[in-house]
Amino acid sequence: MQAYFKLLLIPFLGMLLAACNGLVVAPKAVAMYDLGIVEMLEMPPGRAPAQIQLRAPSWLNSSAMQYRLEWDRPFQRRAFVESRWVANPSELLARSLDRAILGGSPVANECRLRIELDEFVQIFDSETSARVEIVARAAWLPARSDRVLARKEFRLTQDSIPATAEQGVAAYRRLTRQLSLDLAEWLEELDRTSGQGLNGRAQCRA
């Protein structure tokens, strides 16, 4: 019986010695990222929407930082283990666009800007080369109707080199800024290109 207890103590003593010698490695903390504070744009009076509504598919409604490997099952979505967003990408992006487009506009329009987020992912073309991609569809809607007055797709890509999650975040920040600029430019073009007064009160109150 005494020999039996000695056998039981051997694994325990081994673990204790390993801990004393620093062989037990503590789990690494998960790095949490956001999109930063985007600069507010100066929109002409009446060009900014009354509100921005951003919708995203269910797989983008989590804080996972997602990526693809072009050389290994490129259609498979993966997630970094040690890097995450502080909130889901759609919430972070909506907050940034709201600040950029609405934050610096003292006079807003009555129309709504609805954005469907289709893609928000980092793509690794090789072990040393990567890019991030944001794909979104924007629709210009009246205040009390879902009748689409105008629509446009935005597909933005930005290199993230070196190919790391942290560099991916830096690229996402640049793309978020670019998306806000592209949306603002589109809103200013609606009247000029259509000739229908899509930013006018009559259209937006429909």
C-alpha positions as a printed NumPy array, in Angstrom:
array([[  0.   ,   0.   ,   0.   ],
       [  2.836,   2.386,   0.842],
       [  4.438,   1.738,  -2.551],
       [  1.081,   2.542,  -4.203],
       [  0.956,   5.997,  -2.578],
       [  4.539,   6.694,  -3.644],
       [  3.527,   6.01 ,  -7.251],
       [  0.685,   8.477,  -6.943],
       [  3.023,  11.172,  -5.641],
       [  5.454,  10.94 ,  -8.56 ],
       [  3.318,  12.845, -11.146],
       [  2.408,  15.472,  -8.545],
       [  6.046,  16.064,  -7.598],
       [  6.963,  16.322, -11.293],
       [  4.365,  19.03 , -11.865],
       [  5.535,  20.899,  -8.768],
       [  9.162,  20.862,  -9.879],
       [  8.218,  22.016, -13.373],
       [  6.306,  24.951, -11.949],
       [  9.218,  25.919,  -9.731],
       [ 11.569,  25.853, -12.703],
       [  9.283,  28.094, -14.762],
       [  8.328,  25.377, -17.258],
       [  4.601,  26.004, -16.945],
       [  3.704,  28.791, -19.398],
       [  0.778,  31.024, -18.518],
       [ -1.815,  31.489, -21.309],
       [ -1.304,  34.614, -23.404],
       [ -3.803,  37.406, -23.033],
       [ -6.096,  38.027, -25.994],
       [ -5.305,  41.288, -27.806],
       [ -8.397,  43.475, -28.188],
       [ -8.677,  45.932, -31.102],
       [-11.013,  48.682, -32.304],
       [-11.227,  51.013, -35.33 ],
       [-10.051,  54.113, -33.494],
       [-11.604,  57.574, -33.663],
       [-12.346,  58.512, -37.259],
       [-12.116,  62.155, -38.299],
       [-15.414,  64.027, -38.733],
       [-16.148,  65.229, -42.265],
       [-17.541,  68.641, -43.145],
       [-20.708,  67.813, -45.076],
       [-22.543,  70.568, -46.986],
       [-25.859,  71.599, -45.368],
       [-28.628,  69.136, -46.145],
       [-26.33 ,  66.428, -47.53 ],
       [-25.861,  64.248, -44.445],
       [-28.665,  61.723, -43.788],
       [-30.951,  61.931, -40.798],
       [-29.561,  58.58 , -39.659],
       [-27.261,  55.768, -40.772],
       [-28.553,  52.224, -40.446],
       [-25.991,  49.443, -40.796],
       [-26.986,  45.799, -41.111],
       [-24.701,  42.758, -41.216],
       [-25.088,  38.987, -41.656],
       [-25.044,  36.757, -38.59 ],
       [-21.454,  35.57 , -39.127],
       [-20.199,  39.143, -38.76 ],
       [-22.144,  39.721, -35.545],
       [-19.38 ,  38.479, -33.274],
       [-16.109,  39.915, -32.003],
       [-14.047,  37.292, -33.849],
       [-11.359,  38.718, -36.143],
       [-11.914,  36.644, -39.262],
       [ -9.523,  35.744, -42.07 ],
       [ -9.022,  33.458, -45.084],
       [ -5.98 ,  31.585, -46.427],
       [ -5.873,  31.779, -50.225],
       [ -3.569,  28.749, -50.495],
       [ -5.478,  26.496, -48.09 ],
       [ -9.256,  26.114, -48.505],
       [ -9.836,  29.793, -49.395],
       [-13.602,  29.481, -48.951],
       [-13.175,  28.623, -45.266],
       [-13.551,  31.428, -42.728],
       [-11.16 ,  31.264, -39.807],
       [-10.66 ,  33.376, -36.688],
       [ -7.527,  34.499, -34.869],
       [ -7.17 ,  32.866, -31.454],
       [ -5.161,  35.614, -29.754],
       [ -6.741,  38.671, -31.44 ],
       [-10.337,  39.884, -31.276],
       [-12.434,  43.013, -31.819],
       [-13.784,  44.818, -28.76 ],
       [-17.252,  44.531, -30.364],
       [-18.656,  43.035, -33.552],
       [-17.369,  44.667, -36.777],
       [-20.783,  46.028, -37.775],
       [-21.072,  47.954, -34.49 ],
       [-17.555,  49.353, -34.802],
       [-18.065,  50.353, -38.422],
       [-21.481,  51.899, -37.75 ],
       [-20.015,  53.97 , -34.933],
       [-17.175,  55.219, -37.128],
       [-19.44 ,  56.143, -40.064],
       [-21.92 ,  57.847, -37.779],
       [-19.153,  60.021, -36.333],
       [-17.549,  60.76 , -39.715],
       [-20.7  ,  61.633, -41.659],
       [-23.138,  62.866, -39.015],
       [-20.76 ,  64.206, -36.38 ],
       [-19.63 ,  67.256, -38.338],
       [-22.906,  68.099, -40.082],
       [-25.006,  70.779, -38.342],
       [-27.901,  70.453, -40.82 ],
       [-29.032,  66.956, -41.791],
       [-31.288,  65.713, -44.541],
       [-34.52 ,  63.833, -43.851],
       [-33.464,  60.784, -45.871],
       [-31.862,  57.693, -44.36 ],
       [-28.653,  55.963, -45.394],
       [-28.886,  52.185, -45.08 ],
       [-25.733,  50.103, -45.415],
       [-25.648,  46.337, -45.87 ],
       [-22.233,  45.011, -44.792],
       [-21.41 ,  42.001, -46.98 ],
       [-17.753,  41.401, -46.148],
       [-15.248,  42.385, -43.484],
       [-12.295,  40.002, -43.63 ],
       [ -8.499,  39.759, -43.848],
       [ -7.204,  37.646, -46.736],
       [ -3.75 ,  36.051, -46.67 ],
       [ -2.412,  35.589, -50.209],
       [  0.786,  34.067, -48.821],
       [  2.561,  33.779, -45.479],
       [  4.079,  37.236, -45.993],
       [  1.347,  39.062, -47.945],
       [ -2.18 ,  39.929, -46.843],
       [ -4.98 ,  42.412, -47.473],
       [ -8.245,  43.377, -45.832],
       [-11.517,  43.739, -47.68 ],
       [-14.722,  45.606, -46.898],
       [-17.736,  45.167, -49.166],
       [-20.928,  47.117, -48.519],
       [-24.109,  48.143, -50.346],
       [-25.532,  51.589, -49.635],
       [-29.153,  52.607, -50.203],
       [-30.657,  56.117, -49.99 ],
       [-34.177,  55.93 , -48.534],
       [-36.963,  58.39 , -47.69 ],
       [-37.709,  59.113, -44.052],
       [-40.827,  56.931, -43.817],
       [-40.508,  54.485, -46.702],
       [-38.258,  51.647, -47.881],
       [-38.504,  52.821, -51.489],
       [-34.904,  52.984, -52.67 ],
       [-34.07 ,  56.348, -54.263],
       [-30.483,  55.397, -55.107],
       [-28.062,  52.586, -54.395],
       [-24.378,  51.825, -54.826],
       [-21.911,  49.073, -53.961],
       [-18.594,  49.886, -52.319],
       [-15.74 ,  47.355, -52.53 ],
       [-12.557,  48.473, -50.785],
       [ -9.239,  46.647, -50.393],
       [ -6.107,  47.62 , -48.476],
       [ -2.771,  45.775, -48.188],
       [ -1.74 ,  44.698, -44.674],
       [  1.998,  44.027, -44.77 ],
       [  3.571,  42.464, -42.796],
       [  0.868,  39.809, -42.792],
       [ -0.267,  39.949, -39.166],
       [ -3.528,  40.543, -37.336],
       [ -2.219,  43.839, -35.944],
       [ -1.333,  45.14 , -39.407],
       [ -4.77 ,  44.019, -40.522],
       [ -6.318,  46.31 , -37.917],
       [ -4.267,  49.244, -39.24 ],
       [ -5.55 ,  48.47 , -42.749],
       [ -9.159,  48.26 , -41.504],
       [ -8.771,  51.707, -39.964],
       [ -7.592,  53.173, -43.262],
       [-10.446,  51.498, -45.139],
       [-13.017,  52.78 , -42.652],
       [-11.792,  56.313, -43.289],
       [-11.887,  55.716, -47.053],
       [-15.415,  54.286, -46.896],
       [-16.661,  57.376, -45.055],
       [-15.077,  59.61 , -47.725],
       [-16.564,  57.542, -50.568],
       [-20.027,  57.615, -48.996],
       [-19.842,  61.383, -48.463],
       [-18.799,  61.903, -52.086],
       [-21.658,  59.7  , -53.295],
       [-24.208,  61.644, -51.249],
       [-22.993,  64.898, -52.752],
       [-23.242,  63.448, -56.266],
       [-26.855,  62.269, -55.99 ],
       [-28.404,  65.575, -57.055],
       [-25.797,  66.415, -59.676],
       [-25.886,  63.09 , -61.53 ],
       [-29.574,  62.195, -61.3  ],
       [-31.244,  65.548, -61.92 ],
       [-34.095,  64.302, -59.712],
       [-33.3  ,  66.156, -56.523],
       [-32.675,  62.988, -54.533],
       [-31.474,  65.058, -51.594],
       [-34.517,  67.345, -51.731],
       [-37.132,  67.544, -49.02 ],
       [-39.924,  66.388, -51.311],
       [-38.138,  63.131, -52.114],
       [-37.018,  62.476, -48.549],
       [-40.464,  63.026, -47.055],
       [-42.089,  60.484, -49.392]])
